[in-house]
Amino acid sequence: MKVDIVVTVNGRKYTASVEPRLLLSDFLRDTIGLTGTHVGCEHGVCGACTIHLNGDSVRSCLTLAVRANGMDITTVEGLGTPDQLNALQHEFREKHGLQCGFCTPGMLMTGMDLLEKYPLASDDEIREGLSGNLCRCTGYQNIVAAIRAAACLRNRSAP
Amino acid sequence: MKPAAFDYVAPNSLEAAVEALAATNGDGKVMAGGQSLMPLLNFRMTRPSTIIDLTHIAGLSFIELRDNAVAIGAMTRHAELEFSKLVAARLPVMAAAMPHVAHLAIRNQGTIGGSLSHADPAAELPMLAVFYEATIKVQGPGGRREIPAEEFFVSALTNCLEPDEIVFEIEFPVLTSHTGWAFEEVARRFGDFALACIAVSIALRDGRIADARVAAMGVADTPLRLRQAEDALRGGQVGPGSAAEFAEVVRSCLSPADDIHVSAEYRRHLIGALAEKALLKAGARATGEQP
């Protein structure tokens, strides 16, 4: 069985005929070639595959590609470019919020949604927000620092 | 780590979904938010012939006040409950519990109907349904029926639904006279399933507990209403002494099991400690203090 789907990814429309069992993470990486989304555990624990679906962060390994039919997706490729990083990516570079980079796409996509929805008034709140994203290199210190810096920037530019 | 093949239908109405489910003769699986089902599919622990996806059914996602109850559509996502002003005002224990439900990315997809149907004994929403005496409304081929939450959960990951029934709405009566409440949970890491958890809510009259509601989870194969503990609270006052006694009553009501995470003994100790803390917090809130 195959199902025809139309999805918008980072502003561009894609049509494809997919098996119902195809994970959205595999659709993004293998079907349309956007390998910025990383795949770690494939059962919703590590957070590496986090993307935005209709504006909300979700695990792309816990979403079927067919369910995203008609929906709007943003992946890490949609945040900024190497020449023009977005504010959070800029802070990750400034604060050295990454080492090997495997968890980084998930950290960024989670961080963007946390910045959208929570005050992030304390490091505890940031750490709770990041508790669904695993990093095996950094010890999280600099990831927290990067998100804290982005939250300060956000608060300053808020009306 | 990839699901086995299945057929997929995404009906536009609840009736069509029930029909599609019935047509699979017990081999189909309903997908709401998919946040419990997807890991099971990825691990191939379940291999349904057909997935019936409820995403495209209109009218199953809402939070509204009806008389003295909050009615919640089955496809309402956890994050919507977490950020709802109505939930915060009328179901404060639910509002306090929602940030403990997994992580934001899971709460953005997972639904109340899915969580209740999955019936994990260490998940927050089944426990909240038992705590609030919620009514779970389901539709099957023969029509609709209403199930009290306490009867809904049969054992771990097992509910009383017929194979062709689907939850479409849950009604949570508001505990109007209860002015003090607390939700206390301990998990290994924030967002993990609870090792133990208790919810306490009280109504005070002339400084004494006139009414009490107590439920616990993570300590049995279903969420539990602790009526014996409620009876023990009624007529008493809130203080360090009564909180310690309450802890002992709660411990005596429960016989948790050992599992891979912690020993039964630790769990019993933990639930008592949480009970003590919860009662003191509920008491503080009832007398207008910020715990």
Contacts between the chains, C-beta under 8 A, distances in Angstrom:
chain1	res1	chain2	res2	distance
A	1	B	5	7.6
A	1	B	7	5.2
A	1	B	8	6.7
A	3	B	8	6.1
A	19	B	5	6.8
A	20	B	5	7.7
A	20	B	6	5.9
A	20	B	7	6.8
A	20	B	8	3.4
A	20	B	51	6.5
A	21	B	2	6.7
A	21	B	3	4.2
A	21	B	4	7.0
A	21	B	5	5.5
A	21	B	6	6.1
A	21	B	41	7.6
A	23	B	2	6.9
A	23	B	3	7.7
A	23	B	42	7.5
A	26	B	2	7.6
A	42	B	1	4.2
A	42	B	2	7.6
A	42	B	42	5.3
A	43	B	1	7.4
A	43	B	38	7.8
A	43	B	39	4.1
A	43	B	42	5.4
A	43	B	43	6.5
A	44	B	35	6.8
A	44	B	38	6.9
A	44	B	39	5.6
A	44	B	106	6.6
A	47	B	103	7.3
A	47	B	105	6.8
A	50	B	105	5.3
A	53	B	108	7.7
A	53	B	109	7.7
A	56	B	79	7.0
A	56	B	105	8.0
A	56	B	108	3.9
A	56	B	109	7.8
A	57	B	104	6.0
A	57	B	105	4.4
A	57	B	108	5.9
A	58	B	105	5.3
A	58	B	108	5.4
A	58	B	109	5.0
A	59	B	35	7.9
A	59	B	105	5.3
A	59	B	106	7.0
A	59	B	109	7.5
A	61	B	38	7.5
A	61	B	42	7.0
A	62	B	34	6.1
A	62	B	35	5.8
A	62	B	38	4.0
A	62	B	39	6.9
A	62	B	42	8.0
A	62	B	106	7.6
A	62	B	109	6.9
A	63	B	34	6.8
A	63	B	38	7.2
A	63	B	109	7.0
A	64	B	8	7.6
A	64	B	31	7.9
A	64	B	34	7.2
A	64	B	38	7.6
A	64	B	51	7.6
A	64	B	53	7.8
A	66	B	8	5.7
A	66	B	10	7.5
A	66	B	53	7.5
A	67	B	31	7.8
A	67	B	34	7.2
A	67	B	53	6.2
A	67	B	55	5.7
A	69	B	10	8.0
A	110	B	104	7.0
A	110	B	105	6.5
A	113	B	104	6.0
A	113	B	105	7.4
A	113	B	108	7.6
A	114	B	104	6.8
A	117	B	79	7.9
A	117	B	83	7.4
A	117	B	104	7.1
A	127	B	190	7.7
A	128	B	99	7.5
A	128	B	190	5.0
A	128	B	191	7.6
A	129	B	104	6.4
A	131	B	103	6.2
A	131	B	189	5.9
A	131	B	190	4.2
A	131	B	191	4.7
A	132	B	102	7.0
A	132	B	103	2.8
A	132	B	104	7.0
A	132	B	105	6.1
A	132	B	106	6.9
A	132	B	191	5.7
A	133	B	103	7.9
